[in-house]
């Protein structure tokens, strides 16, 4: 008798091959599986969707450990299109959750981080994972074209190979068009899915603006670049499987390990599956990680700035002071905030002071949406924008937005 498979992130091709075989058969059961980590449960659920599109039948299962785990993390509710189940194990797992709208991304990311990583003991890891989740969920909503949205879940692994070095695994998965198709119209020179996957993890590459352009208000093309570099710097794992190609980076054994890339010669995923995992003890300083990634991204930013229009100081004369967190992490609201609050004043050549006192952690996408147009207008009208109470990491991110927005 063949041993039951174990779906562990250290060898994702075992799961992807099983899934390909089960898709060919039209149904799958976790009763035939020994162990399945959260990523495999979520990825299967995304294909067993209740709306019938490319549906993989997943009949109820209960006899194996993997089947009981799938039931515990809410696969039944997701398959039936119902509300997700409340988490049953604090600091252990977060049940499968559907995300369909941009306005949901920040709250869902915060819930996952709060449930899995007590901030008093894992502050830097909490900041890093919140960043990863917001960027991945935003990608699903903006690029996947999956009407059902994406599925997100999380699991703290602390047994077996994780004993003594607990790691948080987060997964975001959709049944959408895939990375190659998402980039095809704006990056017409891409010849295959593997090339598209590699390009998607480079800075300033996106399906929303053409190569060589400096981005749009809602997208700087930095999300996957930041996430890939976070996996490298924390010696973690990153799986990105999408239609036609799979990228797998595993730095747990060596900081020099190179990613494995397949291009149609091995099973992939009929949508986009992203899994991020790192040992919590390896996260170190979130601020240091962000600064290091900004330095790498900065090497690709044109250097044409001759004057800085973001001033990190209190203005000499009175200005209108605005608390920035009114639109935190909602890029649509951030753009509206700019149009209503900043642009009219800049057009009138009135300086504004932006107060960042309540924002310790921001994604680059949010800050880009907030200031990309405003910085360009400040340069055109020769009006400085003052910034106060920005922590060093946020200041570095703001300086990067200015360099990028004025450099292209």
C-alpha positions as CSV (number, residue, x, y, z in Angstrom):
1,X,0.0,0.0,0.0
2,X,1.3,3.5,-0.9
3,X,1.8,5.7,2.1
4,X,-0.6,8.6,2.5
5,X,0.9,11.9,1.2
6,X,2.0,14.7,3.5
7,X,1.5,18.2,2.2
8,X,4.3,20.3,3.8
9,X,5.6,23.5,2.4
10,X,9.2,22.2,2.3
11,X,8.2,20.1,-0.7
12,X,5.2,21.8,-2.4
13,X,5.4,19.7,-5.6
14,X,4.0,16.7,-3.7
15,X,0.8,18.7,-3.1
16,X,0.7,20.3,-6.6
17,X,1.1,16.8,-8.2
18,X,-1.7,15.4,-6.1
19,X,-3.9,18.3,-6.9
20,X,-3.2,17.9,-10.6
21,X,-4.1,14.2,-10.4
22,X,-7.3,14.9,-8.5
23,X,-8.4,17.6,-10.9
24,X,-8.0,15.2,-13.7
25,X,-10.3,12.8,-11.8
26,X,-12.7,15.6,-11.0
27,X,-12.8,15.1,-7.2
28,X,-10.5,15.0,-4.2
29,X,-10.7,13.8,-0.6
30,X,-8.4,14.6,2.3
31,X,-9.3,11.2,3.8
32,X,-6.5,9.9,1.6
33,X,-4.0,12.5,3.1
34,X,-1.9,12.0,6.2
35,X,-0.9,15.7,6.9
36,X,-1.9,18.9,5.2
37,X,-0.7,22.3,6.2
38,X,-3.0,25.3,5.9
39,X,-1.8,26.3,2.4
40,X,-2.9,23.0,0.9
41,X,-6.4,23.2,2.5
42,X,-6.8,26.8,1.2
43,X,-5.6,26.0,-2.3
44,X,-8.0,23.0,-2.5
45,X,-10.9,25.1,-1.2
46,X,-10.3,27.8,-3.9
47,X,-10.9,25.1,-6.5
48,X,-14.0,23.6,-4.7
49,X,-15.8,26.9,-4.9
50,X,-19.6,27.0,-4.5
51,X,-20.3,28.9,-7.7
52,X,-19.4,26.0,-10.0
53,X,-16.6,27.7,-12.0
54,X,-14.0,25.0,-12.9
55,X,-15.2,23.2,-9.8
56,X,-13.2,20.5,-8.1
57,X,-15.6,18.3,-6.1
58,X,-14.5,18.0,-2.5
59,X,-16.9,15.6,-0.7
60,X,-17.0,15.7,3.1
61,X,-14.1,13.9,4.7
62,X,-13.4,13.1,8.3
63,X,-11.3,10.0,8.9
64,X,-7.7,11.3,8.5
65,X,-5.9,14.0,10.5
66,X,-5.8,16.1,7.3
67,X,-9.5,15.9,6.9
68,X,-10.2,16.8,10.5
69,X,-7.9,19.7,10.2
70,X,-9.6,20.9,7.0
71,X,-12.9,20.8,8.8
72,X,-11.6,22.6,11.8
73,X,-10.3,25.5,9.7
74,X,-13.6,26.0,8.0
75,X,-13.3,24.4,4.6
76,X,-17.0,23.3,4.7
77,X,-18.2,26.9,5.2
78,X,-16.0,28.2,2.3
79,X,-17.2,25.5,-0.1
80,X,-20.8,26.3,0.7
81,X,-20.3,30.1,0.4
82,X,-21.3,30.7,4.0
83,X,-19.6,32.9,6.6
84,X,-16.3,31.6,7.8
85,X,-16.2,29.8,11.2
86,X,-14.8,31.6,14.2
87,X,-11.1,30.6,15.0
88,X,-10.9,27.7,17.3
89,X,-7.3,27.8,18.4
90,X,-5.9,31.1,19.5
91,X,-2.3,31.6,18.4
92,X,-2.4,28.4,16.3
93,X,-4.7,28.8,13.2
94,X,-6.9,31.3,11.4
95,X,-9.9,29.9,9.6
96,X,-10.3,30.2,5.8
97,X,-11.7,33.6,4.9
98,X,-13.0,35.0,1.6
99,X,-11.8,38.5,0.6
100,X,-13.5,40.2,-2.3
101,X,-13.0,44.0,-1.8
102,X,-10.1,46.4,-1.2
103,X,-11.8,47.8,1.9
104,X,-11.6,44.4,3.6
105,X,-7.8,43.8,3.2
106,X,-6.5,45.8,6.2
107,X,-9.1,44.5,8.7
108,X,-8.6,40.9,7.7
109,X,-4.8,41.2,7.8
110,X,-5.0,42.8,11.3
111,X,-7.3,40.0,12.5
112,X,-4.9,37.3,11.3
113,X,-1.9,39.0,12.9
114,X,-3.7,39.7,16.2
115,X,-4.8,36.0,16.4
116,X,-1.5,34.4,15.6
117,X,1.2,36.8,16.9
118,X,0.8,38.4,20.3
119,X,2.2,41.9,19.6
120,X,3.9,42.1,23.0
121,X,6.2,39.2,22.1
122,X,6.3,39.4,18.3
123,X,6.1,43.1,17.4
124,X,8.5,43.0,14.5
125,X,7.1,39.7,13.1
126,X,3.5,41.2,13.4
127,X,4.5,44.2,11.4
128,X,6.2,42.1,8.7
129,X,3.3,39.7,8.4
130,X,0.7,42.5,8.3
131,X,2.6,44.1,5.4
132,X,2.8,40.8,3.5
133,X,-0.9,40.0,4.0
134,X,-2.1,43.5,3.0
135,X,0.0,43.4,-0.2
136,X,-1.1,39.9,-1.2
137,X,-4.8,40.5,-0.5
138,X,-4.6,43.8,-2.5
139,X,-3.0,41.9,-5.4
140,X,-5.9,39.4,-5.4
141,X,-8.6,42.1,-5.5
142,X,-6.8,44.3,-8.1
143,X,-5.3,41.7,-10.5
144,X,-6.9,38.2,-10.2
145,X,-10.3,38.9,-11.9
146,X,-11.7,36.1,-9.8
147,X,-15.3,37.2,-9.0
148,X,-15.3,35.1,-5.8
149,X,-12.2,36.9,-4.6
150,X,-9.4,35.2,-2.8
151,X,-9.0,32.9,0.2
152,X,-6.6,33.8,3.1
153,X,-5.6,31.6,6.1
154,X,-2.8,31.2,8.5
155,X,-1.2,28.5,10.7
156,X,1.6,28.6,13.4
157,X,3.7,25.5,12.9
158,X,5.7,24.5,16.0
159,X,6.0,20.6,15.9
160,X,8.2,18.2,14.0
161,X,10.8,20.1,12.0
162,X,9.5,23.4,13.5
163,X,10.2,22.3,17.1
164,X,12.1,25.0,18.9
165,X,11.7,27.4,16.0
166,X,7.9,28.2,15.5
167,X,7.0,29.6,12.1
168,X,3.9,31.4,10.8
169,X,2.6,30.3,7.5
170,X,0.2,32.5,5.6
171,X,-1.5,31.7,2.3
172,X,-3.5,33.8,-0.1
173,X,-5.0,32.0,-3.1
174,X,-7.4,32.7,-5.9
175,X,-8.8,30.9,-9.0
176,X,-8.1,33.9,-11.3
177,X,-6.3,34.5,-14.5
178,X,-2.7,34.0,-13.3
179,X,0.3,36.2,-13.3
180,X,1.3,35.8,-17.0
181,X,-2.2,36.9,-18.2
182,X,-2.3,39.7,-15.7
183,X,1.0,41.1,-17.1
184,X,0.5,40.2,-20.7
185,X,-1.0,43.5,-21.9
186,X,1.4,45.8,-20.2
187,X,4.5,43.6,-20.6
188,X,4.0,42.3,-24.2
189,X,7.6,41.1,-24.4
190,X,7.0,38.3,-21.9
191,X,7.2,35.0,-23.7
192,X,6.1,32.5,-21.1
193,X,4.6,32.1,-17.5
194,X,8.0,31.5,-15.8
195,X,9.4,34.7,-17.3
196,X,6.3,36.6,-16.1
197,X,6.6,35.2,-12.6
198,X,10.2,36.3,-12.3
199,X,9.4,39.8,-13.7
200,X,6.5,40.2,-11.3
201,X,8.9,40.0,-8.4
202,X,11.1,42.8,-9.7
203,X,10.5,46.3,-8.6
204,X,8.1,48.6,-10.5
205,X,6.5,45.8,-12.6
206,X,2.7,45.6,-12.6
207,X,-0.2,44.7,-14.8
208,X,-1.6,48.2,-14.4
209,X,1.1,50.2,-16.2
210,X,3.5,49.7,-19.1
211,X,7.1,48.8,-18.6
212,X,9.3,51.9,-18.1
213,X,6.5,54.0,-16.8
214,X,6.5,55.3,-13.2
215,X,3.3,53.6,-12.0
216,X,-0.2,54.7,-11.3
217,X,-1.7,56.3,-8.2
218,X,-3.0,52.9,-7.0
219,X,0.0,50.8,-7.9
220,X,3.8,51.2,-7.8
221,X,4.5,47.6,-8.7
222,X,6.5,46.8,-5.5
223,X,4.3,44.4,-3.6
224,X,5.8,41.0,-4.7
225,X,9.3,42.5,-4.8
226,X,9.0,43.4,-1.1
227,X,7.5,40.0,-0.2
228,X,10.2,38.1,-2.0
229,X,13.0,40.1,-0.4
230,X,11.4,39.6,3.0
231,X,11.5,35.9,2.5
232,X,15.2,36.1,1.6
233,X,16.2,38.3,4.4
234,X,14.4,36.3,7.1
235,X,15.6,32.9,5.6
236,X,12.0,31.8,5.0
237,X,10.0,30.1,2.3
238,X,8.0,31.6,-0.5
239,X,5.8,29.6,-2.9
240,X,4.3,31.4,-5.9
241,X,2.4,28.9,-8.1
242,X,0.4,30.3,-11.0
243,X,-1.0,29.2,-14.3
244,X,1.9,27.6,-16.2
245,X,4.7,28.2,-13.7
246,X,5.8,27.7,-10.1
247,X,8.5,29.6,-8.1
248,X,9.7,28.2,-4.8
249,X,12.3,29.8,-2.6
250,X,13.5,27.9,0.5
251,X,16.2,29.7,2.6
252,X,15.6,27.8,5.8
253,X,18.7,25.7,5.3
254,X,21.0,28.2,3.7
255,X,20.9,32.0,3.0
256,X,22.5,31.2,-0.4
257,X,19.8,28.8,-1.6
258,X,18.4,29.7,-5.0
259,X,14.7,29.4,-6.0
260,X,13.4,26.5,-8.0
261,X,11.4,27.6,-11.1
262,X,9.2,25.4,-13.3
263,X,7.7,26.4,-16.6
264,X,5.1,23.9,-17.8
265,X,7.3,20.9,-17.0
266,X,5.7,20.3,-13.6
267,X,2.2,20.7,-12.1
268,X,1.4,24.3,-11.4
269,X,-1.8,25.9,-10.0
270,X,-4.9,26.9,-11.9
271,X,-5.1,30.4,-10.5
272,X,-2.5,32.0,-8.2
273,X,-1.3,30.5,-4.9
274,X,1.1,32.5,-2.7
275,X,2.5,31.1,0.5
276,X,4.9,33.0,2.9
277,X,6.5,31.3,5.9
278,X,9.4,32.2,8.2
279,X,10.6,31.3,11.6
280,X,9.5,34.0,14.0
281,X,13.0,34.1,15.6
282,X,14.5,35.0,12.3
283,X,12.5,38.1,11.6
284,X,14.8,40.4,13.6
285,X,14.2,44.2,13.1
286,X,11.3,45.1,10.8
287,X,12.8,48.6,10.4
288,X,16.1,47.1,9.2
289,X,14.4,44.8,6.8
290,X,12.4,47.6,5.2
291,X,15.4,49.9,4.9
292,X,17.4,47.1,3.2
293,X,14.7,46.4,0.7
294,X,14.3,50.1,-0.1
295,X,18.1,50.3,-0.8
296,X,17.7,47.4,-3.3
297,X,14.6,49.0,-4.9
298,X,16.4,52.4,-5.1
299,X,19.0,51.0,-7.4
300,X,16.4,50.8,-10.1
301,X,14.9,54.3,-9.5
302,X,16.1,57.1,-11.8
303,X,18.2,59.7,-9.9
304,X,17.1,63.1,-11.3
305,X,15.9,64.8,-8.2
306,X,17.6,68.2,-7.6
307,X,15.4,69.4,-4.8
308,X,13.3,67.6,-2.1
309,X,9.7,68.6,-1.8
310,X,8.9,66.4,1.2
311,X,10.4,68.2,4.3
312,X,10.7,66.2,7.5
313,X,10.4,69.1,9.8
314,X,7.8,71.4,11.3
315,X,7.1,74.4,9.0
316,X,8.4,77.8,10.0
317,X,5.0,79.4,9.5
318,X,1.5,78.1,10.1
319,X,0.1,75.5,7.7
320,X,-2.9,73.3,7.6
321,X,-2.0,70.1,9.6
322,X,-3.7,66.9,8.6
323,X,-3.7,63.6,10.4
324,X,-2.9,61.0,7.8
325,X,-4.5,57.8,9.3
326,X,-8.0,58.9,8.1
327,X,-7.3,56.7,5.0
328,X,-4.9,54.1,6.4
329,X,-4.2,51.3,3.9
330,X,-7.3,52.0,1.8
331,X,-5.7,53.1,-1.5
332,X,-9.0,54.3,-2.9
333,X,-9.7,56.4,0.1
334,X,-6.1,57.6,0.1
335,X,-6.6,58.9,-3.5
336,X,-9.8,60.6,-2.6
337,X,-8.0,62.2,0.4
338,X,-5.4,63.5,-1.9
339,X,-7.9,64.9,-4.4
340,X,-10.0,66.6,-1.7
341,X,-7.4,67.7,0.8
342,X,-4.0,68.0,-0.8
343,X,-4.4,68.9,-4.5
344,X,-6.6,72.0,-4.1
345,X,-4.2,73.5,-1.6
346,X,-1.1,72.7,-3.6
347,X,-2.7,74.3,-6.7
348,X,-3.2,77.4,-4.6
349,X,0.5,77.1,-3.5
350,X,-0.4,76.4,0.1
351,X,1.9,74.2,2.1
352,X,0.4,71.3,4.1
353,X,1.8,69.5,7.1
354,X,1.1,65.7,7.2
355,X,1.0,64.2,10.6
356,X,2.0,60.5,10.7
357,X,1.8,60.0,14.5
358,X,-0.5,57.0,14.4
359,X,1.1,55.0,11.6
360,X,4.1,52.9,12.6
361,X,3.7,50.4,9.7
362,X,2.6,51.3,6.2
363,X,2.8,49.4,2.9
364,X,4.5,51.0,0.0
365,X,1.3,50.7,-2.0
366,X,-0.6,52.9,0.4
367,X,2.1,55.6,0.7
368,X,2.4,55.6,-3.1
369,X,-1.4,56.1,-3.5
370,X,-1.2,58.8,-0.9
371,X,1.6,60.9,-2.2
372,X,2.6,60.0,-5.8
373,X,0.4,62.7,-7.4
374,X,0.9,65.1,-4.6
375,X,4.7,65.0,-4.7
376,X,4.6,65.6,-8.5
377,X,2.2,68.6,-8.0
378,X,4.4,70.0,-5.2
379,X,7.4,69.9,-7.5
380,X,5.4,71.5,-10.3
381,X,4.0,74.3,-8.1
382,X,7.3,74.6,-6.1
383,X,5.4,74.1,-2.8
384,X,6.9,71.9,0.0
385,X,4.9,69.3,1.8
386,X,5.9,69.0,5.5
387,X,5.9,65.7,7.4
388,X,5.9,65.4,11.1
389,X,5.9,62.4,13.6
390,X,7.0,59.9,10.9
391,X,8.9,57.0,12.5
392,X,12.2,56.2,10.7
393,X,10.8,53.3,8.6
394,X,7.9,55.4,7.4
395,X,10.2,58.3,6.6
396,X,12.4,56.0,4.6
397,X,9.3,54.8,2.7
398,X,8.2,58.4,2.1
399,X,11.6,59.3,0.8
400,X,11.4,56.4,-1.6
401,X,8.0,57.5,-2.9
402,X,9.4,61.0,-3.6
403,X,12.5,59.6,-5.4
404,X,10.4,57.3,-7.5
405,X,7.6,59.8,-8.3
406,X,10.0,62.5,-9.3
407,X,12.6,60.2,-10.9
408,X,10.6,59.0,-13.9
